[in-house]
Amino acid sequence: MRRRVPGAGGFWPGNTPLRRLPRWPVRVPRGLKGFVYLASLLFALLSSLAVYTLAPGRVIRVADGDTLTLFSRERDMEKIRLYGVDAPESGQPWGAEAGSFVSALVMLQEVEIEVRDRDRYNRLVAELRLPDGRSLNEELLRNGHAWVYRDYCPDLRCLAWLALEGEARLNRRGLWADENPVAPWVWRSRRK
């Protein structure tokens, strides 16, 4: 006769029978497996994209092509880092052009921002909406003044932004007029 061990199911002297717990994940009928998988993936994606809109504010300073300062209606000053794009640094080739492009579009303009996160420098990471509704992030890419920041742009919007970057590259707009433009993250790593 085989000896029974605790937790192995069945009877154990002095205990009532153990009920079998359902396997995890719970079995799903074959026709619904794909749907359940996609629904859970979509839920996880949407819950990770916590976005909120901050009250409109006025841009009072442009540090470079992807960093600016906003003075909100609540009289708060916030540094903003544009989400998903990386423009050349101020001392880098095309850095001044990117900064002046951003200044021409937003300086002293009333804008809205869709906040994604705060970075390690305590800046709000956000997408910025111009008064006419266009996205400053997209305009930078469309006009060849920035790269899509692939390491920090995981959502589906970034795929469309890659197409804008590719279109600017093909038409040799902005920094893409150079034969071999150096990406800002490469330029920063070389300066260390």
Buried (B, 14 or more C-beta within 10 A) or exposed (E): EEEEEEEEEEEBEEEEEEEEEEEEEEEEEEEEEEEEEEEEEEEEEEEEEEEEEBEBBBBEEBBBBBBBBBBBEEEEEBBBBBBBBBBBBEEBEBBBBBBBBBBEBBBEBEBBBBBBEBEEEEBBBBBBBBEEEEBBBBBBBBBBBBBBBBEBBEBEBBEEBBEBBEBBBEEEBBBBEEEEBBBBBEBEEEEE
